[in-house]
Amino acid sequence: MSVKIEVIEGGTPHNTILAAGLVAAIVGIYLTYVNVIMNTTAFAVFGGLGAVAALVWGSHAVKRLASYGIGTGVPSMGMIAFGSGVIGMLLATKFGLAAPIAAIIIGAILGAIFGGISYYILKMHIPVMIQSMTELAIVGALTLMGFCAMVTGRFTFDILAKGTTAGIFGAVPDYSMSLIGGSIITVTFILGAIAIQHPFNACLGPSWKQDRMLWLAVECGFLSMIGLAVISFAFLGFAGVVLNLVVAGVGWFYAFAQYIMLSKRDAAAWLDMKPIVEPEGGH
Protein backbone atom coordinates (compact mmCIF):
# COMPACT_ATOMS: atom_id res chain seq x y z
CA MET A 1 0.00 0.00 0.00
CA SER A 2 1.13 3.58 -0.52
CA VAL A 3 0.75 6.50 1.81
CA LYS A 4 0.79 10.23 1.31
CA ILE A 5 3.90 11.51 3.09
CA GLU A 6 3.06 14.77 4.80
CA VAL A 7 3.56 15.33 8.50
CA ILE A 8 2.03 17.92 10.83
CA GLU A 9 4.80 19.71 12.69
CA GLY A 10 5.07 22.37 15.37
CA GLY A 11 5.33 22.88 19.12
CA THR A 12 7.57 21.09 21.59
CA PRO A 13 9.91 18.57 19.89
CA HIS A 14 8.71 14.97 20.10
CA ASN A 15 11.93 13.72 21.70
CA THR A 16 11.43 16.18 24.57
CA ILE A 17 7.93 14.83 25.19
CA LEU A 18 9.28 11.28 24.90
CA ALA A 19 11.99 11.86 27.51
CA ALA A 20 9.64 13.63 29.94
CA GLY A 21 6.95 10.98 29.59
CA LEU A 22 9.36 8.08 29.99
CA VAL A 23 11.06 9.49 33.10
CA ALA A 24 7.77 10.52 34.74
CA ALA A 25 6.21 7.11 34.06
CA ILE A 26 9.16 5.19 35.52
CA VAL A 27 9.36 7.43 38.60
CA GLY A 28 5.60 7.21 39.18
CA ILE A 29 5.52 3.42 38.95
CA TYR A 30 8.53 2.98 41.22
CA LEU A 31 7.01 5.30 43.85
CA THR A 32 4.22 2.75 44.31
CA TYR A 33 6.83 0.40 45.78
CA VAL A 34 6.83 2.62 48.87
CA ASN A 35 3.56 0.84 49.69
CA VAL A 36 5.55 -2.35 50.24
CA ILE A 37 8.23 -0.61 52.30
CA MET A 38 5.79 1.26 54.55
CA ASN A 39 2.96 -1.32 54.51
CA THR A 40 0.41 1.15 53.14
CA THR A 41 -1.60 1.77 49.96
CA ALA A 42 -1.39 5.56 49.98
CA PHE A 43 1.29 5.63 47.27
CA ALA A 44 -0.80 3.71 44.73
CA VAL A 45 -1.90 6.99 43.16
CA PHE A 46 1.60 7.56 41.77
CA GLY A 47 1.08 4.58 39.47
CA GLY A 48 -1.85 6.39 37.91
CA LEU A 49 0.14 9.61 37.54
CA GLY A 50 2.93 7.67 35.85
CA ALA A 51 0.37 6.14 33.48
CA VAL A 52 -1.01 9.58 32.60
CA ALA A 53 2.51 10.78 31.77
CA ALA A 54 3.02 7.76 29.51
CA LEU A 55 -0.32 8.42 27.79
CA VAL A 56 0.64 12.03 27.01
CA TRP A 57 3.87 10.79 25.42
CA GLY A 58 1.94 8.05 23.61
CA SER A 59 -0.69 10.43 22.24
CA HIS A 60 2.08 12.49 20.65
CA ALA A 61 3.66 9.34 19.21
CA VAL A 62 0.27 8.53 17.68
CA LYS A 63 0.11 12.03 16.22
CA ARG A 64 3.62 11.74 14.83
CA LEU A 65 2.83 8.49 13.05
CA ALA A 66 -0.77 9.20 12.02
CA SER A 67 -0.05 12.63 10.54
CA TYR A 68 1.81 10.94 7.68
CA GLY A 69 -1.54 10.66 5.95
CA ILE A 70 -3.02 7.70 7.86
CA GLY A 71 -5.46 9.52 10.12
CA THR A 72 -8.04 6.75 9.75
CA GLY A 73 -5.63 4.35 11.46
CA VAL A 74 -5.55 6.27 14.74
CA PRO A 75 -7.91 3.98 16.72
CA SER A 76 -6.03 0.88 15.60
CA MET A 77 -2.81 2.40 16.96
CA GLY A 78 -4.33 2.41 20.42
CA MET A 79 -5.20 -1.26 20.08
CA ILE A 80 -1.74 -2.13 18.75
CA ALA A 81 -0.04 -0.17 21.53
CA PHE A 82 -1.94 -1.96 24.27
CA GLY A 83 -2.12 -5.32 22.52
CA SER A 84 1.67 -5.47 22.47
CA GLY A 85 1.89 -3.57 25.74
CA VAL A 86 -0.15 -6.10 27.72
CA ILE A 87 2.25 -8.85 26.65
CA GLY A 88 5.25 -6.75 27.66
CA MET A 89 3.69 -5.75 30.97
CA LEU A 90 2.70 -9.27 32.01
CA LEU A 91 6.11 -10.70 31.13
CA ALA A 92 7.86 -7.82 32.91
CA THR A 93 5.98 -8.33 36.20
CA LYS A 94 7.85 -11.63 36.65
CA PHE A 95 11.07 -9.63 37.14
CA GLY A 96 10.03 -8.27 40.54
CA LEU A 97 11.50 -4.90 41.40
CA ALA A 98 13.04 -4.60 37.93
CA ALA A 99 9.59 -4.91 36.30
CA PRO A 100 9.30 -1.30 34.99
CA ILE A 101 12.71 -1.52 33.30
CA ALA A 102 11.86 -4.96 31.91
CA ALA A 103 8.60 -3.53 30.54
CA ILE A 104 10.59 -0.97 28.55
CA ILE A 105 12.95 -3.59 27.13
CA ILE A 106 10.28 -6.17 26.26
CA GLY A 107 7.94 -3.50 24.89
CA ALA A 108 10.74 -2.12 22.72
CA ILE A 109 11.47 -5.56 21.27
CA LEU A 110 7.81 -6.27 20.50
CA GLY A 111 7.24 -2.81 19.04
CA ALA A 112 10.30 -3.03 16.82
CA ILE A 113 9.10 -6.40 15.48
CA PHE A 114 5.61 -5.09 14.71
CA GLY A 115 7.06 -1.90 13.25
CA GLY A 116 9.39 -3.91 11.02
CA ILE A 117 6.48 -6.04 9.80
CA SER A 118 4.47 -2.90 9.00
CA TYR A 119 7.37 -1.23 7.20
CA TYR A 120 8.98 -4.08 5.29
CA ILE A 121 6.23 -6.67 4.83
CA LEU A 122 3.07 -4.54 4.68
CA LYS A 123 5.06 -1.92 2.72
CA MET A 124 3.92 1.02 4.85
CA HIS A 125 7.04 3.02 4.10
CA ILE A 126 6.54 5.72 6.71
CA PRO A 127 9.85 7.17 7.95
CA VAL A 128 8.93 6.96 11.65
CA MET A 129 7.02 3.67 11.52
CA ILE A 130 9.47 1.44 13.39
CA GLN A 131 10.37 4.06 16.00
CA SER A 132 6.73 4.99 16.61
CA MET A 133 5.58 1.38 16.94
CA THR A 134 8.43 0.76 19.37
CA GLU A 135 7.42 3.78 21.44
CA LEU A 136 3.74 2.80 21.44
CA ALA A 137 4.48 -0.72 22.68
CA ILE A 138 6.56 0.73 25.54
CA VAL A 139 3.83 3.26 26.34
CA GLY A 140 1.23 0.48 26.39
CA ALA A 141 3.31 -1.62 28.78
CA LEU A 142 4.10 1.28 31.14
CA THR A 143 0.53 2.61 31.13
CA LEU A 144 -0.91 -0.80 31.99
CA MET A 145 1.68 -1.30 34.70
CA GLY A 146 1.02 2.13 36.16
CA PHE A 147 -2.75 1.71 36.18
CA CYS A 148 -2.49 -1.82 37.61
CA ALA A 149 -0.22 -0.49 40.37
CA MET A 150 -2.75 2.24 41.04
CA VAL A 151 -5.56 -0.30 41.44
CA THR A 152 -3.68 -2.90 43.49
CA GLY A 153 -0.92 -0.84 45.13
CA ARG A 154 1.92 -2.90 43.56
CA PHE A 155 3.31 -3.86 40.17
CA THR A 156 4.51 -7.44 40.67
CA PHE A 157 2.81 -10.49 39.17
CA ASP A 158 1.76 -12.12 42.45
CA ILE A 159 -0.47 -9.22 43.53
CA LEU A 160 -2.00 -8.95 40.04
CA ALA A 161 -2.75 -12.67 39.68
CA LYS A 162 -3.66 -13.85 43.19
CA GLY A 163 -6.49 -12.59 45.36
CA THR A 164 -7.99 -13.92 48.58
CA THR A 165 -11.44 -14.66 49.85
CA ALA A 166 -12.76 -15.36 53.34
CA GLY A 167 -13.05 -19.03 54.26
CA ILE A 168 -14.03 -20.97 57.35
CA PHE A 169 -10.40 -21.15 58.43
CA GLY A 170 -9.45 -17.63 57.34
CA ALA A 171 -8.41 -16.05 54.05
CA VAL A 172 -7.68 -18.49 51.24
CA PRO A 173 -6.23 -17.88 47.76
CA ASP A 174 -8.84 -17.04 45.14
CA TYR A 175 -7.52 -16.22 41.69
CA SER A 176 -10.91 -15.03 40.48
CA MET A 177 -10.64 -12.15 42.96
CA SER A 178 -7.42 -10.82 41.41
CA LEU A 179 -6.92 -8.06 38.87
CA ILE A 180 -6.10 -10.58 36.13
CA GLY A 181 -8.46 -13.36 37.19
CA GLY A 182 -11.35 -10.95 37.63
CA SER A 183 -10.73 -9.45 34.16
CA ILE A 184 -10.06 -6.00 35.59
CA ILE A 185 -7.02 -5.90 33.33
CA THR A 186 -9.43 -5.90 30.37
CA VAL A 187 -11.05 -2.71 31.63
CA THR A 188 -7.59 -1.22 32.14
CA PHE A 189 -6.68 -2.19 28.58
CA ILE A 190 -9.73 -0.47 27.07
CA LEU A 191 -9.43 2.69 29.19
CA GLY A 192 -5.77 3.06 28.20
CA ALA A 193 -6.29 2.26 24.51
CA ILE A 194 -9.07 4.84 24.16
CA ALA A 195 -7.10 7.46 26.09
CA ILE A 196 -4.01 7.13 23.89
CA GLN A 197 -5.78 7.36 20.52
CA HIS A 198 -8.56 9.85 21.22
CA PRO A 199 -6.57 13.10 21.57
CA PHE A 200 -5.17 13.22 18.03
CA ASN A 201 -8.31 11.62 16.61
CA ALA A 202 -10.35 14.47 18.10
CA CYS A 203 -7.91 17.27 17.28
CA LEU A 204 -6.55 16.35 13.84
CA GLY A 205 -7.24 18.63 10.90
CA PRO A 206 -6.12 22.05 9.67
CA SER A 207 -6.79 23.59 13.11
CA TRP A 208 -4.54 21.13 14.99
CA LYS A 209 -2.60 22.68 17.85
CA GLN A 210 -0.15 20.74 19.96
CA ASP A 211 -1.04 22.26 23.33
CA ARG A 212 -4.76 21.60 22.86
CA MET A 213 -4.11 17.97 21.92
CA LEU A 214 -1.75 17.35 24.83
CA TRP A 215 -4.18 18.82 27.35
CA LEU A 216 -6.86 16.54 25.93
CA ALA A 217 -4.44 13.62 26.45
CA VAL A 218 -4.00 14.67 30.10
CA GLU A 219 -7.78 14.92 30.48
CA CYS A 220 -8.31 11.46 28.97
CA GLY A 221 -5.64 10.01 31.25
CA PHE A 222 -7.24 11.40 34.40
CA LEU A 223 -10.70 10.35 33.20
CA SER A 224 -9.41 6.78 32.95
CA MET A 225 -7.90 7.21 36.40
CA ILE A 226 -11.34 8.06 37.82
CA GLY A 227 -12.82 4.79 36.57
CA LEU A 228 -9.91 2.78 37.91
CA ALA A 229 -10.02 4.67 41.22
CA VAL A 230 -13.56 3.35 41.69
CA ILE A 231 -12.36 -0.19 40.90
CA SER A 232 -9.53 0.19 43.44
CA PHE A 233 -12.18 -0.01 46.20
CA ALA A 234 -11.93 -3.78 45.78
CA PHE A 235 -8.18 -3.89 46.35
CA LEU A 236 -6.92 -0.94 48.42
CA GLY A 237 -7.33 0.45 51.90
CA PHE A 238 -9.29 3.63 52.63
CA ALA A 239 -6.33 6.03 52.27
CA GLY A 240 -5.32 4.65 48.89
CA VAL A 241 -8.83 4.80 47.46
CA VAL A 242 -9.49 8.34 48.67
CA LEU A 243 -6.20 9.62 47.25
CA ASN A 244 -6.91 7.91 43.93
CA LEU A 245 -10.34 9.51 43.68
CA VAL A 246 -9.28 12.99 44.80
CA VAL A 247 -6.18 13.23 42.61
CA ALA A 248 -7.98 11.77 39.58
CA GLY A 249 -10.98 14.07 40.03
CA VAL A 250 -8.97 17.25 40.56
CA GLY A 251 -6.59 16.38 37.72
CA TRP A 252 -9.46 15.69 35.33
CA PHE A 253 -11.31 18.92 36.20
CA TYR A 254 -8.20 21.08 35.72
CA ALA A 255 -7.17 19.39 32.47
CA PHE A 256 -10.70 19.57 31.07
CA ALA A 257 -10.89 23.29 31.90
CA GLN A 258 -7.60 23.87 30.08
CA TYR A 259 -8.80 21.92 27.06
CA ILE A 260 -12.07 23.88 26.86
CA MET A 261 -10.17 27.17 27.13
CA LEU A 262 -7.82 26.19 24.29
CA SER A 263 -10.74 24.90 22.21
CA LYS A 264 -12.45 28.29 22.52
CA ARG A 265 -9.18 29.98 21.54
CA ASP A 266 -8.82 27.88 18.41
CA ALA A 267 -12.51 28.16 17.51
CA ALA A 268 -12.29 31.96 17.78
CA ALA A 269 -9.33 31.95 15.40
CA TRP A 270 -11.72 30.78 12.63
CA LEU A 271 -14.17 33.66 13.03
CA ASP A 272 -12.30 35.90 10.59
CA MET A 273 -11.86 33.18 7.98
CA LYS A 274 -13.60 33.76 4.67
CA PRO A 275 -15.72 30.98 3.17
CA ILE A 276 -14.08 28.77 0.57
CA VAL A 277 -14.97 29.96 -2.93
CA GLU A 278 -16.23 27.17 -5.17
CA PRO A 279 -14.81 27.15 -8.71
CA GLU A 280 -17.28 28.05 -11.45
CA GLY A 281 -18.87 25.12 -13.17
CA GLY A 282 -17.29 22.57 -10.85
CA HIS A 283 -17.53 21.03 -7.44
Helices and strands as residue ranges (DSSP letters): H 14-31, H 34-38, H 45-66, G 71-73, H 74-92, G 93-98, H 99-116, I 117-121, H 129-152, H 157-161, E 163-167, E 170-174, G 175-177, H 184-203, H 210-231, G 232-234, H 238-268
